[in-house]
Amino acid sequence: MRLQDKVAIITGAASGIGKGTAELFAEEGAVVVVADLPTSRGEEVAAAIRERGGRAEFAAVDVTDAAQVQALVDGVASRYGRIDILYNNAGLPQAFTPIEEVTEAYFERLIAVNVKGVFLGSRAAVPYMKKQGNGVILATASTAGVRPRPGLNVYSATKGAVIAFTKALALELAPFGIRVNAINPVATDTPMLPGFIGDQDLETGRQNFLRTIPMGRFAQPIDIARAALFLASDEASLITGVDLEVDGGRCV
Ligand SMILES: NC(=O)c1ccc[n+]([C@@H]2O[C@H](COP(=O)([O-])OP(=O)(O)OC[C@H]3O[C@@H](n4cnc5c(N)ncnc54)[C@H](O)[C@@H]3O)[C@@H](O)[C@H]2O)c1
């Protein structure tokens, strides 16, 4: 058990990468808080983990709402006495869009979920982690944050911001025993993937993505979950400030 009795909050855990990570963390002994929108399938994800003998609860939260995020983090700290791992994973995609067609409202929405959500979660969890003298903060950034694709302008900017934020926090929090790392998945087979492809034919869009991945396959949620598990575990105790590509060679 690599996360025995660790308390982990995972945002966006009702689906895709977050769900896969919640399942793996629970298998590895963690108490998992499946944090996602109230309209999500988070309750089902948590119940399925419990049915398999794991420990999980659903917490409804909109990561763009400061009061909700604070209440989530305070609630977990008071129920379990600590927060060992915060995985800021919730995010929204962008369909390929020429910059002149990107609306201001869309820009603001993407920044709110993909960037402000990471800030709000981290800000709320850090005081507890400082008090404990340890903790791990993870974020799902993206290969788009280091190797953008044309038409994914705002999305790439949000992920670049997450990577820079991760590195800045890693330096700031290292003296407190808190590690901060990001993961950069390549195109991953989750419900989000069609959201990048947009109006193109789905199969053509998938093939276009696949051609850019040297290892010739999409990431699966478990590929990202395993990277998150390593970074969250004590095996990575000297690793902070990295943005780890899980990308079949795309960023080389
Ligand atoms: N799928 C990919 O190709 C890919 C590639 C690189 C990075 N990512 C990143 O991985 C992360 C997870 O994406 P996924 O592929 O698992 O997508 P997904 O759509 O399967 O899951 C995303 C989850 O985030 C939740 N969410 C969205 N807005 C939220 C909000 N305001 N508050 C709380 N929860 C919210 C959704 O309800 C959903 O359950 C995202 O940050 C995404 O940008 C995905």
The ligand as an SDF file (V2000), in Angstrom:
LIG
                    3D

 44 48  0  0  0  0  0  0  0  0999 V2000
   -8.4110   14.2630  -21.8400 N   0  0  0  0  0  0  0  0  0  0  0  0
   -7.3300   14.8450  -22.3310 C   0  0  0  0  0  0  0  0  0  0  0  0
   -6.9740   14.6750  -23.5190 O   0  0  0  0  0  0  0  0  0  0  0  0
   -6.4440   15.6920  -21.4450 C   0  0  0  0  0  0  0  0  0  0  0  0
   -5.1260   15.9410  -21.8600 C   0  0  0  0  0  0  0  0  0  0  0  0
   -4.3130   16.7380  -21.0550 C   0  0  0  0  0  0  0  0  0  0  0  0
   -4.8030   17.2600  -19.8680 C   0  0  0  0  0  0  0  0  0  0  0  0
   -6.0980   17.0000  -19.5000 N   0  0  0  0  0  0  0  0  0  0  0  0
   -6.5640   17.5960  -18.2490 C   0  0  0  0  0  0  0  0  0  0  0  0
   -6.9150   16.5540  -17.3720 O   0  0  0  0  0  0  0  0  0  0  0  0
   -7.8700   17.0220  -16.4150 C   0  0  0  0  0  0  0  0  0  0  0  0
   -8.9980   16.0090  -16.3050 C   0  0  0  0  0  0  0  0  0  0  0  0
   -9.6330   15.9070  -17.5650 O   0  0  0  0  0  0  0  0  0  0  0  0
  -10.3610   14.5770  -18.0930 P   0  0  0  0  0  0  0  0  0  0  0  0
   -9.7890   14.2890  -19.4280 O   0  0  0  0  0  0  0  0  0  0  0  0
  -10.3730   13.5450  -17.0500 O   0  0  0  0  0  0  0  0  0  0  0  0
  -11.8180   15.1930  -18.3660 O   0  0  0  0  0  0  0  0  0  0  0  0
  -13.2800   14.7750  -17.8840 P   0  0  0  0  0  0  0  0  0  0  0  0
  -14.1680   15.7050  -18.6180 O   0  0  0  0  0  0  0  0  0  0  0  0
  -13.4670   13.3200  -18.0170 O   0  0  0  0  0  0  0  0  0  0  0  0
  -13.2650   15.1540  -16.3290 O   0  0  0  0  0  0  0  0  0  0  0  0
  -13.1850   16.4780  -15.8900 C   0  0  0  0  0  0  0  0  0  0  0  0
  -13.9920   16.6020  -14.6000 C   0  0  0  0  0  0  0  0  0  0  0  0
  -13.8390   17.9450  -14.1210 O   0  0  0  0  0  0  0  0  0  0  0  0
  -15.0910   18.3240  -13.5890 C   0  0  0  0  0  0  0  0  0  0  0  0
  -15.2390   19.7780  -13.5460 N   0  0  0  0  0  0  0  0  0  0  0  0
  -15.3270   20.6360  -14.5880 C   0  0  0  0  0  0  0  0  0  0  0  0
  -15.5330   21.8870  -14.1470 N   0  0  0  0  0  0  0  0  0  0  0  0
  -15.5630   21.8140  -12.7910 C   0  0  0  0  0  0  0  0  0  0  0  0
  -15.7590   22.7750  -11.7590 C   0  0  0  0  0  0  0  0  0  0  0  0
  -15.9650   24.0640  -12.0410 N   0  0  0  0  0  0  0  0  0  0  0  0
  -15.7320   22.3500  -10.4780 N   0  0  0  0  0  0  0  0  0  0  0  0
  -15.5340   21.0450  -10.1770 C   0  0  0  0  0  0  0  0  0  0  0  0
  -15.3420   20.0940  -11.1050 N   0  0  0  0  0  0  0  0  0  0  0  0
  -15.3680   20.4770  -12.4010 C   0  0  0  0  0  0  0  0  0  0  0  0
  -16.1170   17.7070  -14.5320 C   0  0  0  0  0  0  0  0  0  0  0  0
  -17.4030   17.6320  -13.9250 O   0  0  0  0  0  0  0  0  0  0  0  0
  -15.4830   16.3600  -14.8150 C   0  0  0  0  0  0  0  0  0  0  0  0
  -15.9610   15.3700  -13.9300 O   0  0  0  0  0  0  0  0  0  0  0  0
   -8.2890   18.4020  -16.9030 C   0  0  0  0  0  0  0  0  0  0  0  0
   -7.6170   19.3930  -16.1550 O   0  0  0  0  0  0  0  0  0  0  0  0
   -7.8210   18.4280  -18.3430 C   0  0  0  0  0  0  0  0  0  0  0  0
   -7.5760   19.7360  -18.8070 O   0  0  0  0  0  0  0  0  0  0  0  0
   -6.9170   16.2210  -20.2540 C   0  0  0  0  0  0  0  0  0  0  0  0
  1  2  1  0
  2  3  2  0
  2  4  1  0
  4  5  1  0
  4 44  2  0
  5  6  2  0
  6  7  1  0
  7  8  2  0
  8  9  1  0
  8 44  1  0
  9 10  1  0
  9 42  1  0
 10 11  1  0
 11 12  1  0
 11 40  1  0
 12 13  1  0
 13 14  1  0
 14 15  2  0
 14 16  1  0
 14 17  1  0
 17 18  1  0
 18 19  2  0
 18 20  1  0
 18 21  1  0
 21 22  1  0
 22 23  1  0
 23 24  1  0
 23 38  1  0
 24 25  1  0
 25 26  1  0
 25 36  1  0
 26 27  1  0
 26 35  1  0
 27 28  2  0
 28 29  1  0
 29 30  1  0
 29 35  2  0
 30 31  1  0
 30 32  2  0
 32 33  1  0
 33 34  2  0
 34 35  1  0
 36 37  1  0
 36 38  1  0
 38 39  1  0
 40 41  1  0
 40 42  1  0
 42 43  1  0
M  CHG  2   8   1  16  -1
M  END
$$$$
